[in-house]
Amino acid sequence: MIQRQTTQAGLEEQGHIDSMFPTAQSLEGIEVVSANMRRRLAELSDSMRTLLRAQADGDTVAGQQGISTTVAAIGTLYQRISQMRGQARTSERMVLDITQDIKALDSAKRNVTQTTTVMRRLQLLMASQRELQALTQQGRWEEAGREVLAVAGLADGLQGFERVPQVAQVVARAGELQAAAGRAAAAVVTQGFDAHGQLTGDAAVMRAACTCVQAVGASAQQRLTQHYCSEQLRAYSAIFQPQDDVSQLSHVSRRYGWLRRILRNFADLHAPVFPDGWRVAEHLARGFGELTRDQLANMMASTPPGDAPVLVNALADTLAFETQCDRKFGIVAGAGGGHVYEAGGEAAQSFGGLVACAFEPYLGVFRSMLVLNTADYCASMATQLEAKILERISAAHKSVSFAGARDALLGAVNRAIMAMVAETERRCAAAFMGLAKTPWHCLPAVGDQSAYVGELAAELATAVHAVHAGVAGPRYVRAYLDKLAVRLADRYMAEITGCQGVSEVGAEQLLLDAQALRSLVLALPATAAAGTEDKPAMLPSAAYARLVAQGIGRVEALLKALLAPADPPDALVDRFLLLFPQAPRDIFQQVLSLKRIRPPDQHAFHRLLQRMARDPPTAATATAAGAAAADPLGITVAAPTLDLDSDHDHDADHGADFDPANAPVLASLAANATATRSKINENLRKFMSNMRRN
């Protein structure tokens, strides 16, 4: 019953249990029912294991058979793939062999074609060489020019084959024949002109020779053009010698007139010789400009121009010449900022600045003078205009003033004066460099004034004469001289303090030079007016004399301090305090540096200076200091302020011009100062002589 019930499918647990135990009494056999169910469960489990084992055994056999079949199929497939790969390799080798054969055939065909071409070119080149040689010997230059081009083209076609000795030999021979033809043709052209540059040969033959030269190359054409230009300009160099009067700046227009005649002669007689594309006339004018520029630059460097009108006129003629050359040869400004030929649009080089650049280093002071004169004229016109306006307008508008414009113009005048002073100082730079290069620490002996003083005198004379001649107004000339005197003193002091060292002998020589420089600067007003008949003479004013005395006096005081020996230190400090009672430490440091005292030893000198400066002066020192006071040597000099708005001279408070005969007090002071200075210098020389003998 239990077996039957358990085999029925779809039983429910509750119904199944109720069917096995319908009553309470049936529960007494529950152990039997449980044992039966356990047994039945064990039987079912055994049956299931048996079935599963049988099924697994069957699957293993079938799987092994399937694997064997698959392996066999894969082996067959691999064999087929290997066969196909071998066939592909075989086909690839066959294709590669066929391709290589085709390439070999193409290369062989190309080599045969190229060999045939090269051989043909070699034959043509050798034939052209023989033809060129024959034409050159016969003087048939036009045909020779065409043959030169043919030889050049055939030789270019053989490039890359020079490694073959025979080809290289033929190509080299072709180059030699071309050069020989060019030289022979150039000789025909050069021999067609005599020693004076006149045409003596046949113009048609010479033009044909130029065609041959042009065929040879640009270098041969350039050499022939330069030779012709140099031959034509030889007469120019012979006529305009630097020392001749015709070569001076005042006659610069004659130079350009000479070139115009040469260009007319070229256009009438020589132009048929040269092809138009060579631009021989332009090269001739450019060579003339370069030669003129060099001659003018050398002439102005040796003798700087001092006459403003002459320089301006020469520059104007030069600028006009450059403009005429650009117009004559059709050179115009291009769109990109450069210059081109108006006819063909090719790039060109303008004549602008070709000669005028030689004037550039000498125009600075003249530009400043023009600015000064223009600003002064405008300022005076502004003053007059203001006065006229105030006369004509009503009283309600009396506040009209041009003071702002006038101040701006006078400021331009001041800047122009400072620019002229700076330009003059720049011209004196070479002379000051001679001072700096002199070994003052080992000068053997004192002689005459140094060479740099003479150079300074020459440069200053040229500069001040030019300013006096070009500036319209004596007060501006005096303002220029005042500022120049201050600037020269400062520059002289700076150059001396910049030396590597100054010995006592060197200080004596520099002191002698300083006295010469004092006289030179004092004489600058008279030097400026020398040779000018249309302007009144100038004498140094009292203010100018004071400026020179103060500026050069500082230099002389420094040099006199250097005359004292450094051993013992008291002598040096005593001399310094005598010359500089205020004991300025910066000047004393300059003295120590110029005497080449080592920095560790300088501290002792500074301490001694402080101690001696605090002590009251002795009677002798006070007397010497009082005598030295006649020449104020320790005062810092500043350039005078010029009242450019006034119409009277800036030294009107001191009289028109300084004359010691008309100033007895100043004459007495100057005489006392000169006597005191001479006595001190004489005592110093005796003292130094005794020191050297000891």
C-alpha positions as CSV (number, residue, x, y, z in Angstrom):
1,M,0.0,0.0,0.0
2,I,2.8,2.3,0.9
3,Q,4.7,1.4,-2.2
4,R,1.7,2.0,-4.3
5,Q,1.0,5.3,-2.7
6,T,4.6,6.4,-3.0
7,T,4.7,5.6,-6.6
8,Q,1.7,7.7,-7.3
9,A,2.5,11.1,-8.7
10,G,0.9,14.2,-7.6
11,L,0.2,13.2,-3.9
12,E,-0.1,15.8,-1.4
13,E,1.7,15.4,1.9
14,Q,-1.4,15.9,4.1
15,G,-3.5,13.6,2.1
16,H,-0.8,11.0,2.0
17,I,-0.3,11.1,5.7
18,D,-4.1,10.9,6.3
19,S,-4.3,7.9,4.0
20,M,-1.6,6.1,5.9
21,F,-3.0,6.9,9.3
22,P,-6.7,7.2,9.0
23,T,-7.4,6.6,12.6
24,A,-5.7,7.1,15.9
25,Q,-5.3,3.3,16.4
26,S,-3.3,3.2,13.1
27,L,-0.6,5.3,14.7
28,E,0.6,2.4,16.6
29,G,2.3,0.9,13.5
30,I,4.2,4.1,12.8
31,E,7.6,2.4,13.4
32,V,6.8,-0.2,10.8
33,V,5.7,2.4,8.4
34,S,8.9,4.4,9.0
35,A,11.1,1.4,8.5
36,N,9.3,0.6,5.2
37,M,9.8,4.1,4.0
38,R,13.5,4.1,4.8
39,R,14.0,0.9,3.0
40,R,12.1,2.2,0.0
41,L,14.2,5.3,0.0
42,A,17.4,3.3,0.0
43,E,16.1,1.2,-2.9
44,L,15.3,4.3,-4.8
45,S,18.7,5.8,-4.1
46,D,20.5,2.6,-5.3
47,S,18.4,2.6,-8.5
48,M,19.3,6.3,-9.2
49,R,23.0,5.7,-8.7
50,T,22.9,2.7,-11.0
51,L,21.2,4.7,-13.7
52,L,23.5,7.7,-13.3
53,R,26.6,5.4,-13.5
54,A,25.4,3.8,-16.6
55,Q,24.6,7.1,-18.2
56,A,28.1,8.4,-17.3
57,D,29.8,5.4,-18.8
58,G,27.9,5.8,-22.0
59,D,28.7,9.6,-22.3
60,T,32.5,8.9,-21.8
61,V,32.7,6.5,-24.7
62,A,30.8,8.8,-27.0
63,G,33.0,11.8,-26.0
64,Q,36.2,10.0,-26.7
65,Q,34.9,8.9,-30.1
66,G,34.0,12.6,-30.9
67,I,37.4,13.9,-29.8
68,S,39.2,11.4,-32.0
69,T,37.0,12.4,-34.9
70,T,37.7,16.1,-34.3
71,V,41.5,15.6,-34.0
72,A,41.5,13.6,-37.3
73,A,39.6,16.4,-39.0
74,I,42.0,19.1,-37.6
75,G,45.0,17.1,-38.9
76,T,43.4,16.9,-42.3
77,L,42.7,20.6,-42.3
78,Y,46.3,21.5,-41.2
79,Q,47.7,19.4,-44.0
80,R,45.5,21.2,-46.5
81,I,46.6,24.6,-45.1
82,S,50.2,23.6,-45.3
83,Q,49.8,22.5,-48.9
84,M,48.1,25.8,-49.7
85,R,50.8,27.8,-47.9
86,G,53.5,26.0,-49.9
87,Q,51.7,26.6,-53.1
88,A,51.4,30.3,-52.1
89,R,55.1,30.5,-51.4
90,T,55.8,28.9,-54.7
91,S,53.5,31.4,-56.5
92,E,55.1,34.3,-54.7
93,R,58.6,33.2,-55.7
94,M,57.4,32.9,-59.2
95,V,55.9,36.4,-59.2
96,L,59.1,37.8,-57.6
97,D,61.2,36.2,-60.2
98,I,59.0,37.6,-62.9
99,T,59.1,41.1,-61.4
100,Q,62.9,41.0,-61.0
101,D,63.2,40.0,-64.6
102,I,60.9,42.8,-65.6
103,K,62.9,45.3,-63.5
104,A,66.2,44.0,-64.9
105,L,64.8,44.5,-68.4
106,D,63.6,48.0,-67.6
107,S,67.0,48.9,-66.0
108,A,68.8,47.5,-69.0
109,K,66.6,49.5,-71.3
110,R,67.1,52.7,-69.3
111,N,70.9,52.1,-69.1
112,V,71.0,51.6,-72.8
113,T,69.0,54.7,-73.5
114,Q,71.0,56.8,-71.1
115,T,74.3,55.5,-72.4
116,T,73.1,56.3,-75.9
117,T,72.1,59.8,-74.8
118,V,75.4,60.4,-72.9
119,M,77.4,59.2,-75.8
120,R,75.4,61.4,-78.1
121,R,75.9,64.4,-75.8
122,L,79.6,63.7,-75.5
123,Q,79.9,63.7,-79.3
124,L,78.0,66.9,-79.5
125,L,80.0,68.5,-76.7
126,M,83.3,67.6,-78.3
127,A,82.1,68.9,-81.6
128,S,80.9,72.1,-80.0
129,Q,84.2,72.5,-78.3
130,R,86.0,72.3,-81.6
131,E,83.6,74.7,-83.1
132,L,84.0,77.2,-80.1
133,Q,87.7,77.0,-80.3
134,A,87.6,77.7,-84.0
135,L,85.1,80.6,-83.6
136,T,87.3,82.1,-80.9
137,Q,90.4,82.0,-83.0
138,Q,88.5,83.6,-85.9
139,G,87.0,86.4,-83.8
140,R,83.4,85.6,-84.7
141,W,82.1,86.6,-81.3
142,E,78.4,86.6,-81.9
143,E,78.5,83.0,-83.1
144,A,81.0,82.1,-80.4
145,G,78.5,83.4,-77.8
146,R,75.8,81.1,-79.1
147,E,78.3,78.2,-79.1
148,V,79.3,79.0,-75.5
149,L,75.6,78.7,-74.5
150,A,75.5,75.3,-76.4
151,V,78.6,74.0,-74.7
152,A,77.3,75.1,-71.3
153,G,74.0,73.3,-71.9
154,L,75.6,70.1,-73.0
155,A,78.0,70.2,-70.1
156,D,75.1,70.6,-67.7
157,G,73.5,67.6,-69.1
158,L,76.5,65.5,-68.1
159,Q,76.3,66.3,-64.5
160,G,76.5,63.2,-62.3
161,F,78.8,61.4,-64.7
162,E,82.0,63.2,-63.6
163,R,83.0,60.1,-61.8
164,V,83.8,58.6,-65.2
165,P,87.4,59.9,-65.9
166,Q,86.7,60.4,-69.6
167,V,83.5,62.4,-69.0
168,A,85.2,64.5,-66.3
169,Q,88.0,65.3,-68.7
170,V,85.7,66.4,-71.5
171,V,83.6,68.6,-69.1
172,A,86.8,70.2,-67.7
173,R,87.9,71.0,-71.2
174,A,84.6,72.6,-71.9
175,G,85.0,74.9,-68.9
176,E,88.5,75.9,-70.0
177,L,87.3,76.8,-73.5
178,Q,84.4,78.9,-72.2
179,A,86.7,80.8,-69.9
180,A,89.2,81.3,-72.7
181,A,86.5,82.6,-75.0
182,G,85.3,85.0,-72.3
183,R,88.8,86.3,-71.7
184,A,89.5,86.8,-75.4
185,A,86.2,88.6,-75.9
186,A,86.8,90.8,-72.8
187,A,90.3,91.6,-74.2
188,V,88.7,92.8,-77.4
189,V,86.4,95.2,-75.5
190,T,89.2,96.5,-73.2
191,Q,91.6,97.0,-76.0
192,G,88.9,99.0,-77.9
193,F,89.6,101.9,-75.4
194,D,92.8,103.8,-75.2
195,A,94.7,104.9,-72.1
196,H,92.5,108.0,-71.8
197,G,89.2,106.0,-72.0
198,Q,88.4,107.0,-75.6
199,L,86.8,104.6,-78.0
200,T,89.3,103.4,-80.6
201,G,87.9,100.0,-81.7
202,D,84.9,98.9,-83.8
203,A,81.7,99.3,-81.7
204,A,79.9,96.5,-83.6
205,V,82.7,94.0,-83.0
206,M,83.0,95.1,-79.4
207,R,79.3,94.7,-78.8
208,A,79.4,91.1,-80.3
209,A,82.3,90.4,-77.9
210,C,80.2,91.7,-75.0
211,T,77.5,89.2,-76.1
212,C,80.1,86.4,-75.8
213,V,81.2,87.7,-72.4
214,Q,77.5,87.7,-71.3
215,A,77.1,84.1,-72.4
216,V,80.2,83.0,-70.3
217,G,78.5,84.2,-67.1
218,A,77.6,87.0,-64.7
219,S,81.0,87.0,-63.1
220,A,82.8,87.7,-66.4
221,Q,80.2,90.4,-67.2
222,Q,80.8,92.0,-63.8
223,R,84.6,92.0,-64.2
224,L,84.4,93.6,-67.6
225,T,81.9,96.3,-66.3
226,Q,84.1,97.0,-63.3
227,H,87.2,97.3,-65.5
228,Y,85.5,99.8,-67.8
229,C,84.2,101.9,-64.9
230,S,87.6,101.9,-63.1
231,E,89.3,103.0,-66.4
232,Q,86.8,105.8,-66.9
233,L,87.1,107.0,-63.2
234,R,90.9,107.0,-63.3
235,A,90.9,110.5,-64.7
236,Y,88.5,111.6,-61.9
237,S,90.9,110.5,-59.2
238,A,93.7,112.3,-61.1
239,I,91.8,115.6,-61.4
240,F,90.3,115.7,-57.9
241,Q,93.3,115.3,-55.6
242,P,92.6,115.8,-51.9
243,Q,95.0,118.7,-51.6
244,D,93.8,120.6,-54.6
245,D,91.4,123.5,-54.3
246,V,89.0,122.0,-56.8
247,S,88.4,119.0,-54.5
248,Q,87.2,121.1,-51.5
249,L,83.6,121.1,-50.3
250,S,83.0,124.5,-51.7
251,H,83.5,123.0,-55.2
252,V,81.7,119.7,-54.8
253,S,79.3,120.7,-57.6
254,R,82.3,120.4,-60.0
255,R,82.5,116.7,-59.2
256,Y,79.0,116.1,-60.2
257,G,79.4,118.2,-63.3
258,W,82.4,116.0,-64.3
259,L,80.2,112.9,-64.0
260,R,77.5,114.5,-66.2
261,R,80.0,115.1,-68.9
262,I,81.2,111.5,-68.6
263,L,77.6,110.2,-68.8
264,R,76.9,112.3,-71.9
265,N,80.1,111.0,-73.5
266,F,79.0,107.4,-72.7
267,A,75.6,107.9,-74.2
268,D,77.0,109.4,-77.4
269,L,80.0,107.2,-78.0
270,H,80.2,104.2,-75.7
271,A,76.6,103.1,-75.2
272,P,76.6,101.1,-78.6
273,V,79.4,98.9,-77.2
274,F,77.5,97.5,-74.3
275,P,74.1,95.7,-74.2
276,D,71.3,97.7,-72.6
277,G,70.7,95.1,-69.9
278,W,74.2,95.6,-68.5
279,R,73.2,99.1,-67.1
280,V,76.8,100.2,-67.5
281,A,75.9,103.9,-67.1
282,E,74.3,103.1,-63.7
283,H,77.4,101.2,-62.6
284,L,79.6,104.0,-63.7
285,A,77.5,106.5,-61.7
286,R,77.5,104.2,-58.7
287,G,81.2,103.7,-58.8
288,F,81.7,107.5,-59.0
289,G,79.4,107.9,-56.0
290,E,81.4,105.4,-53.9
291,L,84.7,107.0,-54.9
292,T,83.3,110.5,-54.1
293,R,82.0,109.4,-50.8
294,D,85.3,107.9,-49.7
295,Q,87.2,111.0,-50.8
296,L,84.8,113.4,-49.0
297,A,84.8,111.3,-45.9
298,N,88.6,111.2,-45.8
299,M,88.9,114.9,-46.5
300,M,86.4,115.9,-43.7
301,A,88.0,113.5,-41.3
302,S,91.4,115.1,-41.7
303,T,89.9,118.7,-41.8
304,P,86.5,118.8,-40.2
305,P,84.2,121.4,-41.9
306,G,83.9,124.6,-40.0
307,D,81.8,126.7,-42.3
308,A,78.1,125.9,-42.1
309,P,77.0,127.4,-45.4
310,V,79.7,125.6,-47.3
311,L,78.7,122.3,-45.7
312,V,75.0,122.8,-46.3
313,N,75.5,123.8,-49.9
314,A,77.7,120.8,-50.5
315,L,75.0,118.5,-48.9
316,A,72.3,120.1,-51.0
317,D,74.2,119.5,-54.2
318,T,74.9,115.9,-53.1
319,L,71.2,115.3,-52.4
320,A,70.2,116.8,-55.7
321,F,72.8,114.6,-57.5
322,E,71.4,111.4,-55.8
323,T,67.8,112.4,-56.8
324,Q,68.8,113.0,-60.4
325,C,70.5,109.6,-60.6
326,D,67.4,107.8,-59.4
327,R,65.3,109.7,-61.9
328,K,67.8,109.1,-64.8
329,F,68.0,105.4,-64.3
330,G,64.3,104.9,-63.5
331,I,64.6,103.9,-59.9
332,V,61.4,104.4,-57.9
333,A,60.1,103.4,-54.5
334,G,58.4,100.0,-54.5
335,A,55.2,99.0,-52.8
336,G,57.1,96.9,-50.2
337,G,59.3,99.7,-49.0
338,G,62.3,98.9,-51.3
339,H,63.2,100.3,-54.7
340,V,62.5,98.9,-58.1
341,Y,63.1,99.8,-61.7
342,E,60.2,101.6,-63.1
343,A,60.4,99.8,-66.5
344,G,60.6,96.2,-65.5
345,G,59.7,96.1,-61.8
346,E,62.9,94.4,-60.8
347,A,64.5,95.1,-57.5
348,A,66.9,98.1,-57.6
349,Q,69.3,99.9,-55.2
350,S,68.6,103.6,-54.8
351,F,71.3,106.2,-55.0
352,G,69.8,107.9,-51.9
353,G,72.4,108.3,-49.2
354,L,75.2,106.9,-51.4
355,V,77.3,110.1,-51.0
356,A,75.3,112.0,-48.4
357,C,76.2,109.5,-45.7
358,A,79.7,111.0,-45.7
359,F,78.3,114.2,-44.3
360,E,76.3,112.5,-41.5
361,P,79.1,112.6,-38.8
362,Y,79.5,116.4,-39.2
363,L,75.8,117.5,-39.3
364,G,75.0,117.3,-35.6
365,V,76.2,120.8,-34.6
366,F,74.8,122.4,-37.8
367,R,71.4,120.8,-37.2
368,S,71.4,122.2,-33.6
369,M,72.4,125.6,-34.9
370,L,69.5,125.6,-37.4
371,V,67.1,124.6,-34.6
372,L,68.5,127.3,-32.4
373,N,68.1,130.0,-35.0
374,T,64.7,128.9,-35.9
375,A,63.5,128.7,-32.3
376,D,65.0,132.1,-31.6
377,Y,63.3,133.7,-34.6
378,C,59.9,132.1,-33.7
379,A,60.2,133.3,-30.1
380,S,60.9,136.8,-31.2
381,M,58.0,136.7,-33.6
382,A,55.7,135.3,-30.9
383,T,56.6,138.3,-28.7
384,Q,56.0,140.8,-31.5
385,L,52.7,139.0,-32.4
386,E,51.5,139.2,-28.8
387,A,52.3,142.9,-28.7
388,K,50.4,143.6,-31.9
389,I,47.4,141.6,-30.8
390,L,47.2,143.4,-27.5
391,E,47.3,146.7,-29.4
392,R,44.4,145.8,-31.6
393,I,42.0,143.9,-29.3
394,S,39.7,145.4,-26.7
395,A,40.5,145.8,-23.1
396,A,38.3,142.8,-22.2
397,H,40.7,140.4,-23.8
398,K,44.0,141.8,-22.5
399,S,44.8,138.4,-21.0
400,V,46.1,137.1,-24.3
401,S,49.6,135.7,-23.9
402,F,52.0,133.6,-25.9
403,A,54.2,132.9,-22.8
404,G,53.7,129.1,-23.1
405,A,54.8,129.0,-26.7
406,R,57.7,131.3,-26.0
407,D,58.8,129.2,-23.1
408,A,58.7,126.1,-25.3
409,L,60.7,127.7,-28.0
410,L,63.3,129.0,-25.5
411,G,63.5,125.5,-24.1
412,A,64.3,124.3,-27.6
413,V,67.1,126.9,-27.7
414,N,68.6,125.6,-24.5
415,R,68.4,122.0,-25.7
416,A,70.1,123.0,-29.0
417,I,72.9,124.7,-27.0
418,M,73.4,121.6,-24.9
419,A,73.4,119.4,-28.1
420,M,76.1,121.7,-29.6
421,V,78.1,121.3,-26.4
422,A,77.7,117.5,-26.5
423,E,78.8,117.4,-30.1
424,T,81.9,119.5,-29.4
425,E,82.8,117.2,-26.5
426,R,82.3,114.2,-28.8
427,R,84.8,115.7,-31.3
428,C,87.3,116.1,-28.4
429,A,86.9,112.5,-27.4
430,A,90.0,111.4,-29.3
431,A,92.2,114.0,-27.6
432,F,90.9,113.0,-24.2
433,M,91.6,109.4,-25.1
434,G,95.2,110.4,-25.6
435,L,95.3,111.7,-22.1
436,A,93.8,108.5,-20.7
437,K,96.3,106.3,-22.6
438,T,99.4,108.1,-21.3
439,P,101.1,106.2,-18.4
440,W,101.2,109.0,-15.9
441,H,102.3,106.8,-13.1
442,C,105.7,106.1,-14.8
443,L,106.3,109.3,-16.7
444,P,110.1,109.8,-17.0
445,A,110.3,113.6,-17.0
446,V,108.4,116.8,-17.4
447,G,108.5,118.3,-20.9
448,D,106.5,120.7,-23.0
449,Q,102.7,120.5,-23.0
450,S,101.4,117.1,-24.0
451,A,100.2,116.3,-27.5
452,Y,96.6,115.9,-26.5
453,V,96.5,119.7,-25.6
454,G,97.3,120.6,-29.2
455,E,94.6,118.2,-30.4
456,L,92.1,119.8,-28.1
457,A,93.1,123.2,-29.3
458,A,92.5,122.3,-32.9
459,E,89.2,120.6,-32.3
460,L,87.9,123.4,-30.1
461,A,89.0,126.1,-32.5
462,T,87.1,124.4,-35.4
463,A,84.0,123.8,-33.3
464,V,83.7,127.3,-31.7
465,H,84.4,129.0,-35.0
466,A,81.6,127.1,-36.7
467,V,79.2,127.9,-33.8
468,H,80.1,131.6,-33.9
469,A,79.6,131.7,-37.7
470,G,76.3,129.8,-37.7
471,V,74.5,131.0,-34.6
472,A,72.5,134.2,-35.1
473,G,73.1,136.1,-31.8
474,P,76.1,136.7,-29.6
475,R,74.3,135.9,-26.4
476,Y,73.7,132.3,-27.6
477,V,77.4,132.0,-28.5
478,R,78.3,133.2,-25.0
479,A,75.9,130.7,-23.5
480,Y,77.4,127.9,-25.6
481,L,80.9,128.9,-24.5
482,D,79.9,129.1,-20.8
483,K,78.4,125.6,-20.8
484,L,81.3,124.3,-22.9
485,A,83.9,125.7,-20.4
486,V,82.1,123.9,-17.5
487,R,81.8,120.7,-19.5
488,L,85.4,120.7,-20.5
489,A,86.5,121.2,-16.9
490,D,84.3,118.3,-15.7
491,R,85.5,116.0,-18.5
492,Y,89.2,116.9,-17.8
493,M,88.7,116.1,-14.1
494,A,86.9,112.9,-15.0
495,E,89.7,111.8,-17.3
496,I,92.4,112.5,-14.7
497,T,90.6,110.7,-11.9
498,G,90.1,107.8,-14.2
499,C,93.8,107.2,-14.7
500,Q,95.5,104.1,-13.3
501,G,97.8,106.3,-11.2
502,V,99.7,109.6,-11.3
503,S,103.2,110.0,-10.1
504,E,104.7,113.3,-8.9
505,V,106.4,113.8,-12.3
506,G,103.1,113.0,-14.0
507,A,101.3,115.5,-11.7
508,E,103.8,118.2,-12.7
509,Q,103.2,117.5,-16.4
510,L,99.4,117.4,-15.9
511,L,99.6,120.7,-14.0
512,L,101.5,122.2,-16.9
513,D,98.9,120.9,-19.3
514,A,96.1,122.3,-17.1
515,Q,97.6,125.7,-17.2
516,A,97.8,125.5,-21.0
517,L,94.2,124.3,-21.1
518,R,93.2,127.3,-18.9
519,S,94.7,129.7,-21.4
520,L,93.2,127.8,-24.3
521,V,89.7,127.9,-22.8
522,L,90.0,131.6,-21.8
523,A,90.9,132.4,-25.4
524,L,87.9,130.5,-26.9
525,P,85.7,133.7,-27.4
526,A,88.5,135.4,-29.4
527,T,89.2,132.1,-31.3
528,A,85.5,131.8,-32.2
529,A,85.4,135.3,-33.7
530,A,88.7,135.0,-35.5
531,G,88.4,135.5,-39.3
532,T,84.8,136.7,-39.2
533,E,84.6,140.2,-40.5
534,D,80.8,140.4,-40.5
535,K,80.5,139.8,-36.8
536,P,82.0,141.8,-33.9
537,A,85.0,140.4,-32.0
538,M,84.4,138.7,-28.7
539,L,86.3,139.1,-25.4
540,P,85.9,136.8,-22.4
541,S,83.4,138.3,-20.0
542,A,84.0,138.4,-16.2
543,A,81.5,135.6,-15.6
544,Y,83.2,133.4,-18.2
545,A,86.6,134.1,-16.7
546,R,85.2,133.1,-13.2
547,L,83.8,129.9,-14.7
548,V,87.1,129.0,-16.3
549,A,89.1,129.8,-13.1
550,Q,86.7,127.7,-10.9
551,G,86.6,124.8,-13.3
552,I,90.2,124.5,-14.2
553,G,91.2,125.6,-10.6
554,R,89.6,122.4,-9.2
555,V,91.8,120.3,-11.5
556,E,94.9,122.3,-10.6
557,A,94.2,121.9,-6.9
558,L,93.9,118.2,-7.3
559,L,97.1,118.0,-9.2
560,K,98.9,120.2,-6.6
561,A,97.7,117.7,-3.9
562,L,99.3,114.9,-6.0
563,L,102.6,116.7,-5.9
564,A,103.0,116.0,-2.2
565,P,104.8,112.8,-1.3
566,A,102.8,110.1,0.5
567,D,105.6,109.4,2.9
568,P,105.4,110.9,5.5
569,P,101.6,110.9,5.5
570,D,101.5,114.3,7.3
571,A,103.0,116.1,4.3
572,L,100.2,114.8,2.0
573,V,97.4,115.5,4.4
574,D,98.9,119.0,5.2
575,R,99.1,119.8,1.5
576,F,95.5,118.6,0.9
577,L,94.1,120.7,3.8
578,L,96.0,123.7,2.4
579,L,94.3,123.3,-1.0
580,F,91.0,122.0,0.3
581,P,90.2,123.6,3.7
582,Q,86.8,121.8,3.9
583,A,88.6,118.4,3.7
584,P,86.2,116.7,1.3
585,R,86.5,112.9,1.8
586,D,85.6,112.1,-1.8
587,I,88.4,114.2,-3.3
588,F,90.9,112.9,-0.7
589,Q,89.9,109.4,-1.7
590,Q,90.6,110.3,-5.3
591,V,94.1,111.6,-4.3
592,L,94.9,108.4,-2.5
593,S,93.7,106.3,-5.4
594,L,95.7,108.3,-7.9
595,K,98.8,108.0,-5.7
596,R,98.3,104.2,-5.8
597,I,98.1,103.8,-2.0
598,R,96.9,100.4,-1.1
599,P,93.4,100.2,0.3
600,P,94.6,98.7,3.7
601,D,96.9,101.7,4.1
602,Q,94.2,104.3,3.2
603,H,92.4,104.0,6.5
604,A,95.4,105.6,8.3
605,F,95.4,108.5,5.9
606,H,91.7,109.0,6.5
607,R,92.1,109.0,10.3
608,L,95.0,111.4,10.0
609,L,92.8,113.7,7.8
610,Q,90.0,113.7,10.4
611,R,92.4,114.5,13.2
612,M,94.2,117.3,11.4
613,A,91.0,118.8,10.1
614,R,89.7,119.1,13.7
615,D,92.9,120.7,15.0
616,P,93.0,124.6,14.8
617,P,95.3,125.8,12.0
618,T,98.7,127.1,12.8
619,A,99.7,130.6,11.9
620,A,101.7,129.5,8.8
621,T,98.8,127.3,7.6
622,A,96.3,130.1,8.1
623,T,98.5,132.5,6.1
624,A,98.9,130.0,3.3
625,A,95.2,129.3,3.3
626,G,94.5,133.0,3.1
627,A,96.8,133.3,0.1
628,A,95.2,130.3,-1.5
629,A,91.7,131.9,-1.0
630,A,92.4,134.3,-3.9
631,D,91.9,131.3,-6.2
632,P,88.8,129.4,-5.1
633,L,89.8,125.9,-6.0
634,G,87.4,123.8,-4.0
635,I,84.1,125.2,-5.3
636,T,81.8,123.0,-7.3
637,V,81.1,124.7,-10.6
638,A,77.6,124.8,-12.2
639,A,76.7,126.1,-15.6
640,P,75.3,129.6,-15.5
641,T,71.6,130.0,-16.0
642,L,71.0,132.1,-19.1
643,D,68.0,134.3,-19.3
644,L,67.1,133.7,-22.9
645,D,63.9,135.7,-22.6
646,S,65.8,139.0,-22.2
647,D,67.0,141.0,-25.0
648,H,70.2,142.2,-23.4
649,D,73.5,140.2,-23.0
650,H,73.7,137.8,-20.2
651,D,76.7,139.5,-18.6
652,A,75.3,143.0,-18.8
653,D,75.7,143.3,-15.0
654,H,79.4,143.1,-15.5
655,G,79.8,145.3,-18.5
656,A,79.9,144.5,-22.1
657,D,83.1,142.5,-22.2
658,F,85.7,141.7,-19.5
659,D,88.8,143.8,-19.7
660,P,91.2,143.8,-16.7
661,A,92.3,147.3,-17.5
662,N,88.8,148.6,-16.9
663,A,88.3,146.7,-13.6
664,P,91.1,147.7,-11.2
665,V,89.7,145.6,-8.3
666,L,89.6,142.5,-10.4
667,A,92.9,143.3,-11.9
668,S,94.4,143.6,-8.4
669,L,92.9,140.3,-7.3
670,A,94.1,138.6,-10.5
671,A,97.6,140.0,-10.1
672,N,97.7,138.9,-6.4
673,A,96.4,135.5,-7.3
674,T,98.8,135.1,-10.1
675,A,101.8,136.1,-7.9
676,T,100.7,133.8,-5.1
677,R,100.2,130.9,-7.5
678,S,103.6,131.5,-9.1
679,K,105.3,131.6,-5.7
680,I,103.5,128.4,-4.6
681,N,104.4,126.6,-7.8
682,E,108.1,127.8,-7.5
683,N,108.3,126.6,-3.9
684,L,106.7,123.3,-4.9
685,R,109.2,122.8,-7.7
686,K,112.1,123.5,-5.4
687,F,110.7,121.2,-2.7
688,M,110.3,118.3,-5.2
689,S,113.8,118.9,-6.6
690,N,115.2,118.6,-3.1
691,M,113.2,115.5,-2.4
692,R,114.5,113.8,-5.6
693,R,118.1,114.8,-4.8
694,N,117.7,113.4,-1.3
